[in-house]
Amino acid sequence: MVPPPYRAIGVAMAVAGVVCFSLRPILIKLAYGYVVDPVTLLALRMVFSLPFFLAAAAWAGRDRESARVTRGDAWAIVFLGFIGYYFASFVDFLGLQYISAGVGRLILFVYPTLVVVLSLAFLRKRPSAREIAALAVTYAGLAMIMSKAMGGASSNFALGAGLCFASAAGYAVYLVAGSQVVQRVGSVRFTAYAMTVASAFCIAQFFLLRPLTALALSVEVYGLAIAMAVFSTVLPVFITAEALRRIGANQVALFGALGPVTTIFFGWLGLDEIMTPVQLAGAALVLAGVVLVTVRR
């Protein structure tokens, strides 16, 4: 049985990771006020993130007592870096061109359901009654929020929603498969290696699709890119990886319920996105679902 303090730290890390990730769509929307180019913005985000991941990889590599990374784990890390952070991030950037930050997080939150399904299919992990109840409560809250968020949707809403759903699927695969690899490799090494791979894909994509003159951007854009790198990339990926090791993929995914709520709040605070009474009621249900899965006798 997992000791309570050990689990409590994992829970705190999962919540902190969600809050940090919730800032990302807000920062993206703010950057779109200056330049609407997902390829360049994603590349800048990863350029500023890469030094942290390289430093973490070098630091983790100094531990001679840690298990050697096998060829199978190396290929798994490459795949998970591609699907979980390059692909998922890129389609998320694309989707946020067409829908609001709050709605984007709501659609992205289908990933807990996908995590539970994938865990059942590939890991033979049956969801507990508490997890099923938590999902039911949180999805009821999300349905209330979505009913208002879809009002006045643009003609490209379906495209944006589809792209955000693809991001959710990629992240679900990352959580389920990553929870297995991280047990063998270690949370710091796994995150550093996977994010270095993702950074390489993002930067290579920029050089393939854009000229260097695309980097002639305002100071505000670079400031937002640095904020995305530090507060919505580097910090959350490391603490989420450690949360995965401590409490598992299903639990980490369920804490993602906080993501849409915090994003809607940040959107109201920084983007003047409206929070209606119905959205507030839905947010309360989401929080109730999180409490249901967190508090134990």
PyMOL commands that set and color helices and strands:
alter all, ss='L'
color gray80, all
select helices_A, chain A and resi 4-32+38-61+71-95+101-108+111-122+129-149+157-185+187-209+212-215+219-247+249-255+258-270+277-294
alter helices_A, ss='H'
color red, helices_A
deselect
rebuild
show_as cartoon
